[in-house]
Amino acid sequence: MALRLPYHQLDNYLRDLARNAEGFGQSAIGGLHGDVYTVTTLNGNLTDKWLLLFVDDGPGSLRYGCRLKEPLWIIFDVSGTIKLSSQLTVSSYKTIDGRGQKIKISKKGFRLKECEHVIICNLIFEAGEGPDTDALQIKPMSKHIWIDRCSFSDYSDGFIDITRESTDITISRCRFEKHNKAILIGGDASHTGDRCIRVTIHHCFFDGTRQRHPRVRFGTVHLYNNYTRNWGVYGVCASVESKIYSQSNIYEAGEKKITFKYHMEKAADKFKECSGFIKSEGDLFIGETESGLVDLPHKSCVFDPSKHYENFTVETPMDELKCYLQNATGWQSISRPANAPSS
């Protein structure tokens, strides 16, 4: 029987991505109702009017399009590296669609600040520089976000941080490698508002990243059909009040054998320290990998994903799925879908 995979029909037409994420980011529409904005320059297009802004700014640049307030479906007519001079802020109702080109984001990253309905697809984030530089920083209070088919490697801090009451987010078909910290969900035990956070991570490949696949404080997180291997500290970490449902994932340890770690912290409005909860169902632990799983005190400790979204694509974790995740996650060389203007 053929392997069932998500999103296999979404590359036929440009805007089919909208409202088609699996998981908590299912409502994300990005720039569905806006015009197509075409990025025509990697390094900006400055005239005298723009000299006081960033060197990667100006009409035709990615930064300029992301700053505009109206909904936009952003595509690229160029390939290459965009060396961000500073963090790039993405405003609401934007799709950043790298299909059809090879776009690499370097030096700095994106910030999704108090925004909603953003889709980021088929980009490469590589070689971030400077203290506290994340590839994607989703905070505060952003929602309805979908990160799909992106590659992440070699940033100075983390790849993706989801904090400060940001919620309803899906991360899918992404590749994470050559780094320490992958995904942080919930930034601090004092941020009790992060109890609202809901994130789905599925069909991703974590290849030798040391930790945070993810690390979770407070949030509700569904992990399914991911492949995590050769971590340096732990696979998944459940900290204060987190609820993690790990379903049909593949875990393959290197030197560090324990997959699930529990970290005690005290929420700012509580008197006692606690860790989080993890439910593992159908996960595959390869070779000498140990789960480290702690029994749940009662079933209500962890949520039921089907009560939040009905349709999601889960396959038994076998060699065919493992091969797919190794070879078909992250940026892909695919054509730009139909109904986009030609260059």
N, C-alpha and C positions, 0 to 999 in steps of 0.2 A: 504493500500500500504506500502511495506517494506521501512524502512529508507535507503536511499542511503548514503553510507559511502565511504570515499576515501581510496585508497591503499589496498583494501581487497584481492588483488591477489599478493601482493608484498612479502609475506612470503613463497612463494613456492620455490624460488631459491635465492641463496645468493646475487647475484649481480643485482637482479631486482630492487633494490632501485635506481640504477644509472639512472640519467636523467628522473626520474619519479616523482619528487616533483611537487606539484601544486604551482602556484604562481610565484613570482619573482625568487625563487631559482630553477626554473625548469631545468636549464642547468647543475646543479651540478652532477658530475659523480664520485666524490670521488676517490677511488682506483680501478676503473673499469678495467683499463688496467694493473694492477700490480699483483704481487704475493699475496698469502695469508700469512700474518704474524700472528703467534699465540702467544698470551700473556700466559706465563706459570708460572709467578710469580707475586705476588702482591707487594712484598717488595723489588724487585730488585734482581740482581744476580751479585754481585760485586766480581771481582778478583782484584789482585794488580793493574792491568791496570786501573781499574775504581775507585780506592779509592778516587780520588780527585773530583769525580763527586757526584751527588746526591745519597742519600741512596736508592732511589726507581728507580735506573738506572741499566744499564747493559743488556746484551742480554736476551731476553725473557720478558723484562719489557715493560710496555706501553710507558714510556718515551722514551726508546731506539727506539721503532718502529715509534713513532711520529716524531722523529728527523731525521730519514733517509730520504734522498732526493728523492728516487724513489717512484712511485705510489705503494700503499699497501692497501690491504683490511684486516684490523686488526680485529681478532676475539679473543675469550678468551676460554682457557681450564680450567680456575679456576673461582670460585666465591668468593666474599668477598669484603673487603674494601681496596682501594688504598689510603693511607694517603700521599698525596703529600707533599714533603718537601719544594717545591717552585712551582711557577707557571709553568705549563707544556705548552710548545710551540708546536703547531701542524703545521707541514709543509704541503705544497700543495699536492693535489691528495692523500688524505687519507680518508678512511672510517673507523670509529671506531664503530664497530658493536657488541653491547652487547647482541644480541639475543642468547638464549640458556644458559645464565648464569645470575647471579645477581651481578652486579658490582656497587659498591658504590664509588664515588669520594669524598674525604673529605679533610679538612684543607686548601688546596689551590684549584685553578681552572685552566681552560685551557685558553690559549691565542692563538688566530688566528691572526697572525701578518704578513701582506703583503703576504698573501697566497690566493690560489684559489682552488676551487673544493674540498670541505671538507664536508663529511656527518658524522653526529654523531647521533647514534641511540640506544635507549633502555638502557640508563644509568641512575643512580641515583646520583644526586649532593646534598650532605647534610653535614651540620656542617662545613662550611667554617670558617676559623679563621684569625685574623689579620686585620689591617686597609686596606681599599680599596680592599679587596678580593672579586672579582666577581666569580661566577661559570663559566661563559663564557664571555670573553672579546674579542670582534671582532673589532680589530683596529691595525694599520691603513691600509687602502687601500686593504682590503680583499674582495673577491667576489665569487659568486657561492657557497653558503653555504646552507646546509639543516640540521636543528636540528629537529629530529623526535622522538616522544614517549619517552621523558626523564622526570624525576621527579626532582623537585627543591624544597628544603626547607632549611631554617635556615643558610643563609650565612651572613657574617659580613657587606657586602656592598650591591651590587645588584645581581640579578640572571644573567641577560644578558645585556651587554652594546654593542651597535652597533654604532660606532662613527668613525670620521676621514676618511670619504670618503669610508667606506665599504658599499657594495651594493649587490643587487640581492640575497636576503636571504629569506628563508622560515622557519618558526617555526610552527610545526604542532603536534597535538596530545600530547602536553606536559601538565604537571600538576605543578602548582605553589601554594605553601602554606607555612604558618608559617614564614612570612617575611614581611618586610616593602616595599622594592623596587623591582618590578618585572622586567620590561623591559624598558631600556632607549635607545632611538634612536635619535642620535644627541646630542653631549655632551655639547656644549657651543654656545652661539649666535655669538661668534667671529669666529667660524669654518664654514665659508661660503661655503667651498668646500663640506660640507655635503648636499648641494642641490642635489647631485647625488644619495643620498641614496634611495633605494627602498626595501621594506620589506613586506612580506605577513605573517600574523599570523592567523591560522585557526584551528578549532577543538581543542582548548586548554581550560583548566579549571583553572581559577584563583579563588582559594578558600580562601578568607579572607586575602589575601595580601592587604596591605594598599593603595598602589598607583603604578602608572606606568604600566597600562595595555593596551597600553604602554603610556609613555610620549614621545612626538615627537618634535624635532626641525628640520626644513627644509625638512625632508624626506617625501617621498610618501609612504603611508602605507595602505594596504588593510586588513581589519579585517572581517572574516566571520565565522559563526557557532561556535563562542566561548561562553563560559558561565563564566561570571564574577559575583561574589556575595560577599556581606558583606565587601566591601572595607572600609578603615579607613579614607581616605582623598578624593579621587575621583576615578572614573572608568578609563576614558581616558582623557589625557591632550594634547591639541593642542597649541604648542608654536610657535615661530617665523617662519612664512612662511610654516608651515607644511600643508600637504594635506592628510586627513584621510577619507577613505571610509569605514564606518561601516555598514556591510550588514548581516542581518539575525542573529544577535547575541542575546544572552539572558543576560539581566542585572537585577540583583536582589539586591537591596540596603539593608544594615543594618541600623545603626544609621545615616550614611551620605547618603542623598537621591539623590544628584545630580550626574549624570553619567558623563557628558561631561564638562570638565573645559577648559577655555581659558586663556592662560598666555601671557601677553605682554612682549616682549623683543625687543631690537634693534639689527638688524644684523650689523656686523662691517662695512659693506660698504653701509649702509643706514642712513638716517637722522632721521627717525621716528620709534617709536616702533610699533610693530604689533603682533598679535597672529597668530594662524593658522586657517585652515578651516576644518570643519567636515561635511560630508554628511551622514545622517542616512537613510537607506532604509531597511524596513522589520524587524527592530530590535524589540525585545520584552522587554518591561519594566514592571517588575512584581510588583504587589502590589502598594506600595506608592513610588516606584522609579520614579524620575523625570529625564527627558532627559537633561535639561539645554541647549538644542540645540539653537544655534544662526542662524538666516536665512543667507543663502549665498547671497552675493551681486550679483553674476552672476554664471551661470552654469560652466564656465571654471575654477572656483576656485578649483574644485576637479576633479580628473582624472576618466576615465572610465577603469576599470580593463580589460575588454574584448579586449581592444586595445593593451594590453601587453601580455596577455595569453588567449587562447580561451577556454580551458577546466578546469573548477574547480567545485567542488562538493558542491553545496549550497542547503540546505534543509530549509523548513519553521521551525522557532524556536518553537517547541512544546515539550510536556512532554517526548516523545520518544528520541528526541535529547538531552534534558537535562539529562535524565537517562544515556544515552551513555557517555556523557562527564564526568559525575560524576564517572563512573565505568570503563571506558576503555581508559582513558588518562594516560600519564606517563608510567613508566617502567611496562612491562607486562611479565608474566611468559609464554614465548613461546619457542618453540624448535628452535634450529639453523636450518636455511633452508638447503635444499639439495645442494650438490656439494661443501660443505666445507669439508676439510679433517677431519676424525675422530681422537679423541685423543688417 
